[in-house]
Amino acid sequence: MINSALEAAITTASAEVFGGTLTPFKLAEIGDKNAIMATCKNLLFLTYDHSEADLPVIVRNTLAELPGGTAWRQGD
């Protein structure tokens, strides 16, 4: 299920990444599928370890630790 969601996300993201200049094929080449899958699983596991009330902040902080997260956090 995660694999099919990733494939769908690549297609959707290709319209947004770099102003839509990358095709889904190129974006799939650039992305590290193993790292993406590991991050996805890590985020899913957070749902087992944290309360519903705490989860949004923990997810935001986890996303901010990813590559590009500092710029995302600062709104760049």
PyMOL Python script that loads the backbone (N, CA, C, O; Angstrom):
from pymol import cmd

cmd.read_pdbstr("""\
ATOM      1  N   MET A   1       0.820  -1.190   0.000  1.00  0.00           N
ATOM      2  CA  MET A   1       0.000   0.000   0.000  1.00  0.00           C
ATOM      3  C   MET A   1       0.867   1.259   0.000  1.00  0.00           C
ATOM      4  O   MET A   1       0.546   2.231  -0.683  1.00  0.00           O
ATOM      5  N   ILE A   2       1.943   1.247   0.747  1.00  0.00           N
ATOM      6  CA  ILE A   2       2.819   2.422   0.784  1.00  0.00           C
ATOM      7  C   ILE A   2       3.447   2.649  -0.587  1.00  0.00           C
ATOM      8  O   ILE A   2       3.589   3.792  -1.021  1.00  0.00           O
ATOM      9  N   ASN A   3       3.823   1.575  -1.269  1.00  0.00           N
ATOM     10  CA  ASN A   3       4.434   1.719  -2.593  1.00  0.00           C
ATOM     11  C   ASN A   3       3.489   2.394  -3.579  1.00  0.00           C
ATOM     12  O   ASN A   3       3.904   3.284  -4.321  1.00  0.00           O
ATOM     13  N   SER A   4       2.234   1.984  -3.596  1.00  0.00           N
ATOM     14  CA  SER A   4       1.287   2.585  -4.534  1.00  0.00           C
ATOM     15  C   SER A   4       1.016   4.044  -4.168  1.00  0.00           C
ATOM     16  O   SER A   4       0.839   4.880  -5.054  1.00  0.00           O
ATOM     17  N   ALA A   5       0.981   4.351  -2.887  1.00  0.00           N
ATOM     18  CA  ALA A   5       0.804   5.741  -2.460  1.00  0.00           C
ATOM     19  C   ALA A   5       1.994   6.591  -2.885  1.00  0.00           C
ATOM     20  O   ALA A   5       1.827   7.743  -3.285  1.00  0.00           O
ATOM     21  N   LEU A   6       3.194   6.023  -2.797  1.00  0.00           N
ATOM     22  CA  LEU A   6       4.394   6.746  -3.213  1.00  0.00           C
ATOM     23  C   LEU A   6       4.352   7.043  -4.711  1.00  0.00           C
ATOM     24  O   LEU A   6       4.668   8.154  -5.135  1.00  0.00           O
ATOM     25  N   GLU A   7       3.970   6.067  -5.498  1.00  0.00           N
ATOM     26  CA  GLU A   7       3.891   6.273  -6.943  1.00  0.00           C
ATOM     27  C   GLU A   7       2.883   7.371  -7.284  1.00  0.00           C
ATOM     28  O   GLU A   7       3.149   8.213  -8.142  1.00  0.00           O
ATOM     29  N   ALA A   8       1.746   7.365  -6.625  1.00  0.00           N
ATOM     30  CA  ALA A   8       0.743   8.409  -6.853  1.00  0.00           C
ATOM     31  C   ALA A   8       1.264   9.773  -6.414  1.00  0.00           C
ATOM     32  O   ALA A   8       1.012  10.783  -7.071  1.00  0.00           O
ATOM     33  N   ALA A   9       1.989   9.795  -5.303  1.00  0.00           N
ATOM     34  CA  ALA A   9       2.537  11.059  -4.795  1.00  0.00           C
ATOM     35  C   ALA A   9       3.582  11.630  -5.741  1.00  0.00           C
ATOM     36  O   ALA A   9       3.672  12.847  -5.901  1.00  0.00           O
ATOM     37  N   ILE A  10       4.373  10.769  -6.368  1.00  0.00           N
ATOM     38  CA  ILE A  10       5.382  11.236  -7.324  1.00  0.00           C
ATOM     39  C   ILE A  10       4.704  11.948  -8.487  1.00  0.00           C
ATOM     40  O   ILE A  10       5.159  13.003  -8.928  1.00  0.00           O
ATOM     41  N   THR A  11       3.631  11.377  -8.974  1.00  0.00           N
ATOM     42  CA  THR A  11       2.902  11.991 -10.088  1.00  0.00           C
ATOM     43  C   THR A  11       2.348  13.350  -9.691  1.00  0.00           C
ATOM     44  O   THR A  11       2.470  14.321 -10.439  1.00  0.00           O
ATOM     45  N   THR A  12       1.747  13.416  -8.527  1.00  0.00           N
ATOM     46  CA  THR A  12       1.196  14.683  -8.042  1.00  0.00           C
ATOM     47  C   THR A  12       2.297  15.708  -7.784  1.00  0.00           C
ATOM     48  O   THR A  12       2.177  16.870  -8.171  1.00  0.00           O
ATOM     49  N   ALA A  13       3.368  15.271  -7.130  1.00  0.00           N
ATOM     50  CA  ALA A  13       4.460  16.186  -6.781  1.00  0.00           C
ATOM     51  C   ALA A  13       5.180  16.725  -8.006  1.00  0.00           C
ATOM     52  O   ALA A  13       5.712  17.834  -7.969  1.00  0.00           O
ATOM     53  N   SER A  14       5.204  15.962  -9.088  1.00  0.00           N
ATOM     54  CA  SER A  14       5.923  16.434 -10.272  1.00  0.00           C
ATOM     55  C   SER A  14       5.314  17.728 -10.817  1.00  0.00           C
ATOM     56  O   SER A  14       6.000  18.505 -11.482  1.00  0.00           O
ATOM     57  N   ALA A  15       4.048  17.958 -10.541  1.00  0.00           N
ATOM     58  CA  ALA A  15       3.405  19.201 -10.973  1.00  0.00           C
ATOM     59  C   ALA A  15       3.796  20.383 -10.097  1.00  0.00           C
ATOM     60  O   ALA A  15       3.602  21.534 -10.489  1.00  0.00           O
ATOM     61  N   GLU A  16       4.343  20.114  -8.918  1.00  0.00           N
ATOM     62  CA  GLU A  16       4.674  21.175  -7.974  1.00  0.00           C
ATOM     63  C   GLU A  16       6.166  21.415  -7.814  1.00  0.00           C
ATOM     64  O   GLU A  16       6.588  22.558  -7.635  1.00  0.00           O
ATOM     65  N   VAL A  17       6.970  20.363  -7.873  1.00  0.00           N
ATOM     66  CA  VAL A  17       8.405  20.477  -7.639  1.00  0.00           C
ATOM     67  C   VAL A  17       9.050  21.276  -8.768  1.00  0.00           C
ATOM     68  O   VAL A  17       8.785  21.021  -9.943  1.00  0.00           O
ATOM     69  N   PHE A  18       9.881  22.225  -8.420  1.00  0.00           N
ATOM     70  CA  PHE A  18      10.570  23.078  -9.388  1.00  0.00           C
ATOM     71  C   PHE A  18       9.593  23.671 -10.406  1.00  0.00           C
ATOM     72  O   PHE A  18       9.883  23.732 -11.601  1.00  0.00           O
ATOM     73  N   GLY A  19       8.448  24.098  -9.916  1.00  0.00           N
ATOM     74  CA  GLY A  19       7.473  24.752 -10.779  1.00  0.00           C
ATOM     75  C   GLY A  19       6.890  23.838 -11.846  1.00  0.00           C
ATOM     76  O   GLY A  19       6.451  24.314 -12.893  1.00  0.00           O
ATOM     77  N   GLY A  20       6.878  22.535 -11.598  1.00  0.00           N
ATOM     78  CA  GLY A  20       6.294  21.595 -12.544  1.00  0.00           C
ATOM     79  C   GLY A  20       7.177  21.241 -13.716  1.00  0.00           C
ATOM     80  O   GLY A  20       6.708  20.686 -14.710  1.00  0.00           O
ATOM     81  N   THR A  21       8.473  21.563 -13.606  1.00  0.00           N
ATOM     82  CA  THR A  21       9.382  21.315 -14.731  1.00  0.00           C
ATOM     83  C   THR A  21       9.899  19.879 -14.783  1.00  0.00           C
ATOM     84  O   THR A  21      10.501  19.479 -15.780  1.00  0.00           O
ATOM     85  N   LEU A  22       9.672  19.096 -13.722  1.00  0.00           N
ATOM     86  CA  LEU A  22      10.137  17.713 -13.715  1.00  0.00           C
ATOM     87  C   LEU A  22       8.990  16.770 -14.058  1.00  0.00           C
ATOM     88  O   LEU A  22       7.873  16.930 -13.564  1.00  0.00           O
ATOM     89  N   THR A  23       9.270  15.798 -14.896  1.00  0.00           N
ATOM     90  CA  THR A  23       8.276  14.774 -15.186  1.00  0.00           C
ATOM     91  C   THR A  23       8.245  13.792 -14.019  1.00  0.00           C
ATOM     92  O   THR A  23       9.190  13.734 -13.232  1.00  0.00           O
ATOM     93  N   PRO A  24       7.171  13.023 -13.903  1.00  0.00           N
ATOM     94  CA  PRO A  24       7.146  11.996 -12.856  1.00  0.00           C
ATOM     95  C   PRO A  24       8.314  11.016 -12.991  1.00  0.00           C
ATOM     96  O   PRO A  24       8.819  10.517 -11.985  1.00  0.00           O
ATOM     97  N   PHE A  25       8.743  10.741 -14.209  1.00  0.00           N
ATOM     98  CA  PHE A  25       9.855   9.823 -14.426  1.00  0.00           C
ATOM     99  C   PHE A  25      11.156  10.387 -13.854  1.00  0.00           C
ATOM    100  O   PHE A  25      11.909   9.682 -13.182  1.00  0.00           O
ATOM    101  N   LYS A  26      11.408  11.679 -14.133  1.00  0.00           N
ATOM    102  CA  LYS A  26      12.623  12.318 -13.636  1.00  0.00           C
ATOM    103  C   LYS A  26      12.589  12.446 -12.115  1.00  0.00           C
ATOM    104  O   LYS A  26      13.596  12.216 -11.444  1.00  0.00           O
ATOM    105  N   LEU A  27      11.442  12.811 -11.582  1.00  0.00           N
ATOM    106  CA  LEU A  27      11.319  12.949 -10.131  1.00  0.00           C
ATOM    107  C   LEU A  27      11.549  11.598  -9.443  1.00  0.00           C
ATOM    108  O   LEU A  27      12.176  11.540  -8.385  1.00  0.00           O
ATOM    109  N   ALA A  28      11.054  10.532 -10.030  1.00  0.00           N
ATOM    110  CA  ALA A  28      11.265   9.199  -9.466  1.00  0.00           C
ATOM    111  C   ALA A  28      12.747   8.830  -9.484  1.00  0.00           C
ATOM    112  O   ALA A  28      13.228   8.157  -8.572  1.00  0.00           O
ATOM    113  N   GLU A  29      13.469   9.262 -10.509  1.00  0.00           N
ATOM    114  CA  GLU A  29      14.909   9.006 -10.586  1.00  0.00           C
ATOM    115  C   GLU A  29      15.668   9.771  -9.500  1.00  0.00           C
ATOM    116  O   GLU A  29      16.604   9.248  -8.895  1.00  0.00           O
ATOM    117  N   ILE A  30      15.256  10.999  -9.266  1.00  0.00           N
ATOM    118  CA  ILE A  30      15.950  11.873  -8.321  1.00  0.00           C
ATOM    119  C   ILE A  30      15.726  11.413  -6.878  1.00  0.00           C
ATOM    120  O   ILE A  30      16.648  11.435  -6.063  1.00  0.00           O
ATOM    121  N   GLY A  31      14.508  11.001  -6.575  1.00  0.00           N
ATOM    122  CA  GLY A  31      14.161  10.629  -5.203  1.00  0.00           C
ATOM    123  C   GLY A  31      14.801   9.326  -4.778  1.00  0.00           C
ATOM    124  O   GLY A  31      14.944   8.405  -5.583  1.00  0.00           O
ATOM    125  N   ASP A  32      15.181   9.247  -3.537  1.00  0.00           N
ATOM    126  CA  ASP A  32      15.741   8.028  -2.958  1.00  0.00           C
ATOM    127  C   ASP A  32      14.589   7.242  -2.349  1.00  0.00           C
ATOM    128  O   ASP A  32      14.162   7.508  -1.225  1.00  0.00           O
ATOM    129  N   LYS A  33      14.093   6.268  -3.110  1.00  0.00           N
ATOM    130  CA  LYS A  33      12.899   5.534  -2.700  1.00  0.00           C
ATOM    131  C   LYS A  33      13.084   4.865  -1.333  1.00  0.00           C
ATOM    132  O   LYS A  33      12.155   4.853  -0.526  1.00  0.00           O
ATOM    133  N   ASN A  34      14.256   4.316  -1.069  1.00  0.00           N
ATOM    134  CA  ASN A  34      14.490   3.666   0.227  1.00  0.00           C
ATOM    135  C   ASN A  34      14.410   4.660   1.372  1.00  0.00           C
ATOM    136  O   ASN A  34      13.837   4.358   2.419  1.00  0.00           O
ATOM    137  N   ALA A  35      14.978   5.840   1.181  1.00  0.00           N
ATOM    138  CA  ALA A  35      14.923   6.867   2.231  1.00  0.00           C
ATOM    139  C   ALA A  35      13.496   7.367   2.420  1.00  0.00           C
ATOM    140  O   ALA A  35      13.067   7.615   3.547  1.00  0.00           O
ATOM    141  N   ILE A  36      12.766   7.513   1.329  1.00  0.00           N
ATOM    142  CA  ILE A  36      11.373   7.964   1.417  1.00  0.00           C
ATOM    143  C   ILE A  36      10.538   6.935   2.171  1.00  0.00           C
ATOM    144  O   ILE A  36       9.731   7.284   3.032  1.00  0.00           O
ATOM    145  N   MET A  37      10.743   5.662   1.837  1.00  0.00           N
ATOM    146  CA  MET A  37       9.984   4.603   2.508  1.00  0.00           C
ATOM    147  C   MET A  37      10.328   4.548   4.002  1.00  0.00           C
ATOM    148  O   MET A  37       9.444   4.347   4.834  1.00  0.00           O
ATOM    149  N   ALA A  38      11.594   4.724   4.338  1.00  0.00           N
ATOM    150  CA  ALA A  38      12.005   4.718   5.745  1.00  0.00           C
ATOM    151  C   ALA A  38      11.367   5.880   6.493  1.00  0.00           C
ATOM    152  O   ALA A  38      10.908   5.711   7.622  1.00  0.00           O
ATOM    153  N   THR A  39      11.334   7.049   5.880  1.00  0.00           N
ATOM    154  CA  THR A  39      10.703   8.216   6.500  1.00  0.00           C
ATOM    155  C   THR A  39       9.214   7.981   6.682  1.00  0.00           C
ATOM    156  O   THR A  39       8.648   8.317   7.723  1.00  0.00           O
ATOM    157  N   CYS A  40       8.589   7.413   5.684  1.00  0.00           N
ATOM    158  CA  CYS A  40       7.159   7.108   5.758  1.00  0.00           C
ATOM    159  C   CYS A  40       6.866   6.170   6.921  1.00  0.00           C
ATOM    160  O   CYS A  40       5.943   6.405   7.701  1.00  0.00           O
ATOM    161  N   LYS A  41       7.643   5.127   7.032  1.00  0.00           N
ATOM    162  CA  LYS A  41       7.439   4.170   8.125  1.00  0.00           C
ATOM    163  C   LYS A  41       7.680   4.821   9.482  1.00  0.00           C
ATOM    164  O   LYS A  41       6.960   4.553  10.445  1.00  0.00           O
ATOM    165  N   ASN A  42       8.697   5.680   9.553  1.00  0.00           N
ATOM    166  CA  ASN A  42       8.969   6.395  10.798  1.00  0.00           C
ATOM    167  C   ASN A  42       7.770   7.257  11.202  1.00  0.00           C
ATOM    168  O   ASN A  42       7.383   7.281  12.371  1.00  0.00           O
ATOM    169  N   LEU A  43       7.190   7.957  10.238  1.00  0.00           N
ATOM    170  CA  LEU A  43       6.026   8.791  10.523  1.00  0.00           C
ATOM    171  C   LEU A  43       4.833   7.937  10.961  1.00  0.00           C
ATOM    172  O   LEU A  43       4.097   8.313  11.873  1.00  0.00           O
ATOM    173  N   LEU A  44       4.648   6.800  10.314  1.00  0.00           N
ATOM    174  CA  LEU A  44       3.560   5.908  10.720  1.00  0.00           C
ATOM    175  C   LEU A  44       3.753   5.388  12.147  1.00  0.00           C
ATOM    176  O   LEU A  44       2.801   5.312  12.925  1.00  0.00           O
ATOM    177  N   PHE A  45       4.986   5.035  12.476  1.00  0.00           N
ATOM    178  CA  PHE A  45       5.266   4.532  13.819  1.00  0.00           C
ATOM    179  C   PHE A  45       5.014   5.593  14.888  1.00  0.00           C
ATOM    180  O   PHE A  45       4.691   5.262  16.028  1.00  0.00           O
ATOM    181  N   LEU A  46       5.160   6.855  14.527  1.00  0.00           N
ATOM    182  CA  LEU A  46       4.882   7.921  15.495  1.00  0.00           C
ATOM    183  C   LEU A  46       3.444   7.843  15.993  1.00  0.00           C
ATOM    184  O   LEU A  46       3.156   8.206  17.133  1.00  0.00           O
ATOM    185  N   THR A  47       2.542   7.368  15.137  1.00  0.00           N
ATOM    186  CA  THR A  47       1.136   7.299  15.539  1.00  0.00           C
ATOM    187  C   THR A  47       0.906   6.282  16.645  1.00  0.00           C
ATOM    188  O   THR A  47      -0.089   6.360  17.365  1.00  0.00           O
ATOM    189  N   TYR A  48       1.817   5.333  16.783  1.00  0.00           N
ATOM    190  CA  TYR A  48       1.699   4.339  17.840  1.00  0.00           C
ATOM    191  C   TYR A  48       2.328   4.804  19.152  1.00  0.00           C
ATOM    192  O   TYR A  48       1.998   4.305  20.227  1.00  0.00           O
ATOM    193  N   ASP A  49       3.234   5.761  19.041  1.00  0.00           N
ATOM    194  CA  ASP A  49       4.007   6.186  20.210  1.00  0.00           C
ATOM    195  C   ASP A  49       3.514   7.471  20.864  1.00  0.00           C
ATOM    196  O   ASP A  49       3.923   7.791  21.980  1.00  0.00           O
ATOM    197  N   HIS A  50       2.641   8.210  20.185  1.00  0.00           N
ATOM    198  CA  HIS A  50       2.259   9.530  20.700  1.00  0.00           C
ATOM    199  C   HIS A  50       0.746   9.706  20.659  1.00  0.00           C
ATOM    200  O   HIS A  50       0.050   9.091  19.851  1.00  0.00           O
ATOM    201  N   SER A  51       0.267  10.545  21.535  1.00  0.00           N
ATOM    202  CA  SER A  51      -1.170  10.806  21.602  1.00  0.00           C
ATOM    203  C   SER A  51      -1.614  11.651  20.412  1.00  0.00           C
ATOM    204  O   SER A  51      -0.811  12.311  19.751  1.00  0.00           O
ATOM    205  N   GLU A  52      -2.901  11.607  20.169  1.00  0.00           N
ATOM    206  CA  GLU A  52      -3.478  12.410  19.086  1.00  0.00           C
ATOM    207  C   GLU A  52      -3.213  13.900  19.310  1.00  0.00           C
ATOM    208  O   GLU A  52      -3.001  14.647  18.354  1.00  0.00           O
ATOM    209  N   ALA A  53      -3.227  14.318  20.545  1.00  0.00           N
ATOM    210  CA  ALA A  53      -2.997  15.725  20.867  1.00  0.00           C
ATOM    211  C   ALA A  53      -1.556  16.150  20.579  1.00  0.00           C
ATOM    212  O   ALA A  53      -1.315  17.265  20.118  1.00  0.00           O
ATOM    213  N   ASP A  54      -0.601  15.258  20.852  1.00  0.00           N
ATOM    214  CA  ASP A  54       0.810  15.594  20.671  1.00  0.00           C
ATOM    215  C   ASP A  54       1.314  15.371  19.250  1.00  0.00           C
ATOM    216  O   ASP A  54       2.320  15.957  18.848  1.00  0.00           O
ATOM    217  N   LEU A  55       0.630  14.542  18.498  1.00  0.00           N
ATOM    218  CA  LEU A  55       1.127  14.106  17.203  1.00  0.00           C
ATOM    219  C   LEU A  55       1.385  15.219  16.191  1.00  0.00           C
ATOM    220  O   LEU A  55       2.424  15.180  15.532  1.00  0.00           O
ATOM    221  N   PRO A  56       0.508  16.208  16.026  1.00  0.00           N
ATOM    222  CA  PRO A  56       0.783  17.247  15.016  1.00  0.00           C
ATOM    223  C   PRO A  56       2.121  17.961  15.212  1.00  0.00           C
ATOM    224  O   PRO A  56       2.849  18.190  14.246  1.00  0.00           O
ATOM    225  N   VAL A  57       2.441  18.308  16.441  1.00  0.00           N
ATOM    226  CA  VAL A  57       3.705  19.002  16.719  1.00  0.00           C
ATOM    227  C   VAL A  57       4.885  18.069  16.468  1.00  0.00           C
ATOM    228  O   VAL A  57       5.900  18.488  15.914  1.00  0.00           O
ATOM    229  N   ILE A  58       4.757  16.819  16.870  1.00  0.00           N
ATOM    230  CA  ILE A  58       5.838  15.856  16.684  1.00  0.00           C
ATOM    231  C   ILE A  58       6.070  15.595  15.200  1.00  0.00           C
ATOM    232  O   ILE A  58       7.216  15.499  14.761  1.00  0.00           O
ATOM    233  N   VAL A  59       5.003  15.479  14.429  1.00  0.00           N
ATOM    234  CA  VAL A  59       5.147  15.279  12.979  1.00  0.00           C
ATOM    235  C   VAL A  59       5.811  16.495  12.350  1.00  0.00           C
ATOM    236  O   VAL A  59       6.722  16.338  11.538  1.00  0.00           O
ATOM    237  N   ARG A  60       5.382  17.704  12.702  1.00  0.00           N
ATOM    238  CA  ARG A  60       6.010  18.920  12.150  1.00  0.00           C
ATOM    239  C   ARG A  60       7.494  18.954  12.482  1.00  0.00           C
ATOM    240  O   ARG A  60       8.313  19.271  11.620  1.00  0.00           O
ATOM    241  N   ASN A  61       7.850  18.632  13.717  1.00  0.00           N
ATOM    242  CA  ASN A  61       9.262  18.642  14.100  1.00  0.00           C
ATOM    243  C   ASN A  61      10.052  17.571  13.351  1.00  0.00           C
ATOM    244  O   ASN A  61      11.199  17.798  12.967  1.00  0.00           O
ATOM    245  N   THR A  62       9.445  16.415  13.146  1.00  0.00           N
ATOM    246  CA  THR A  62      10.099  15.347  12.394  1.00  0.00           C
ATOM    247  C   THR A  62      10.314  15.772  10.943  1.00  0.00           C
ATOM    248  O   THR A  62      11.385  15.538  10.383  1.00  0.00           O
ATOM    249  N   LEU A  63       9.313  16.388  10.336  1.00  0.00           N
ATOM    250  CA  LEU A  63       9.452  16.869   8.962  1.00  0.00           C
ATOM    251  C   LEU A  63      10.526  17.951   8.859  1.00  0.00           C
ATOM    252  O   LEU A  63      11.251  18.017   7.866  1.00  0.00           O
ATOM    253  N   ALA A  64      10.624  18.786   9.872  1.00  0.00           N
ATOM    254  CA  ALA A  64      11.623  19.860   9.860  1.00  0.00           C
ATOM    255  C   ALA A  64      13.043  19.315   9.935  1.00  0.00           C
ATOM    256  O   ALA A  64      13.990  20.015   9.576  1.00  0.00           O
ATOM    257  N   GLU A  65      13.206  18.076  10.395  1.00  0.00           N
ATOM    258  CA  GLU A  65      14.531  17.467  10.462  1.00  0.00           C
ATOM    259  C   GLU A  65      14.976  16.859   9.135  1.00  0.00           C
ATOM    260  O   GLU A  65      16.142  16.496   8.981  1.00  0.00           O
ATOM    261  N   LEU A  66      14.072  16.745   8.192  1.00  0.00           N
ATOM    262  CA  LEU A  66      14.402  16.171   6.887  1.00  0.00           C
ATOM    263  C   LEU A  66      15.181  17.180   6.042  1.00  0.00           C
ATOM    264  O   LEU A  66      15.186  18.372   6.350  1.00  0.00           O
ATOM    265  N   PRO A  67      15.837  16.709   4.980  1.00  0.00           N
ATOM    266  CA  PRO A  67      16.530  17.649   4.088  1.00  0.00           C
ATOM    267  C   PRO A  67      15.552  18.724   3.587  1.00  0.00           C
ATOM    268  O   PRO A  67      14.454  18.410   3.127  1.00  0.00           O
ATOM    269  N   GLY A  68      15.957  19.965   3.681  1.00  0.00           N
ATOM    270  CA  GLY A  68      15.097  21.086   3.309  1.00  0.00           C
ATOM    271  C   GLY A  68      14.176  21.527   4.421  1.00  0.00           C
ATOM    272  O   GLY A  68      13.437  22.500   4.272  1.00  0.00           O
ATOM    273  N   GLY A  69      14.213  20.817   5.537  1.00  0.00           N
ATOM    274  CA  GLY A  69      13.308  21.117   6.636  1.00  0.00           C
ATOM    275  C   GLY A  69      13.548  22.456   7.294  1.00  0.00           C
ATOM    276  O   GLY A  69      12.606  23.105   7.748  1.00  0.00           O
ATOM    277  N   THR A  70      14.792  22.874   7.350  1.00  0.00           N
ATOM    278  CA  THR A  70      15.092  24.175   7.960  1.00  0.00           C
ATOM    279  C   THR A  70      14.455  25.292   7.143  1.00  0.00           C
ATOM    280  O   THR A  70      13.843  26.203   7.701  1.00  0.00           O
ATOM    281  N   ALA A  71      14.598  25.223   5.832  1.00  0.00           N
ATOM    282  CA  ALA A  71      13.985  26.238   4.962  1.00  0.00           C
ATOM    283  C   ALA A  71      12.458  26.185   5.064  1.00  0.00           C
ATOM    284  O   ALA A  71      11.790  27.218   5.085  1.00  0.00           O
ATOM    285  N   TRP A  72      11.922  24.969   5.125  1.00  0.00           N
ATOM    286  CA  TRP A  72      10.473  24.808   5.248  1.00  0.00           C
ATOM    287  C   TRP A  72       9.981  25.415   6.545  1.00  0.00           C
ATOM    288  O   TRP A  72       8.959  26.101   6.573  1.00  0.00           O
ATOM    289  N   ARG A  73      10.708  25.161   7.616  1.00  0.00           N
ATOM    290  CA  ARG A  73      10.325  25.694   8.938  1.00  0.00           C
ATOM    291  C   ARG A  73      10.353  27.215   8.935  1.00  0.00           C
ATOM    292  O   ARG A  73       9.510  27.861   9.558  1.00  0.00           O
ATOM    293  N   GLN A  74      11.326  27.782   8.232  1.00  0.00           N
ATOM    294  CA  GLN A  74      11.460  29.246   8.195  1.00  0.00           C
ATOM    295  C   GLN A  74      10.560  29.886   7.141  1.00  0.00           C
ATOM    296  O   GLN A  74      10.477  31.111   7.054  1.00  0.00           O
ATOM    297  N   GLY A  75       9.885  29.057   6.340  1.00  0.00           N
ATOM    298  CA  GLY A  75       8.981  29.584   5.328  1.00  0.00           C
ATOM    299  C   GLY A  75       9.671  30.017   4.047  1.00  0.00           C
ATOM    300  O   GLY A  75       9.102  30.771   3.258  1.00  0.00           O
ATOM    301  N   ASP A  76      10.893  29.547   3.834  1.00  0.00           N
ATOM    302  CA  ASP A  76      11.621  29.896   2.602  1.00  0.00           C
ATOM    303  C   ASP A  76      11.233  28.991   1.459  1.00  0.00           C
ATOM    304  O   ASP A  76      11.747  29.142   0.351  1.00  0.00           O
TER     305      ASP A  76
END
""", "prot")
cmd.dss("prot")
cmd.show_as("cartoon", "prot")
cmd.util.cbc("prot")
cmd.orient("prot")
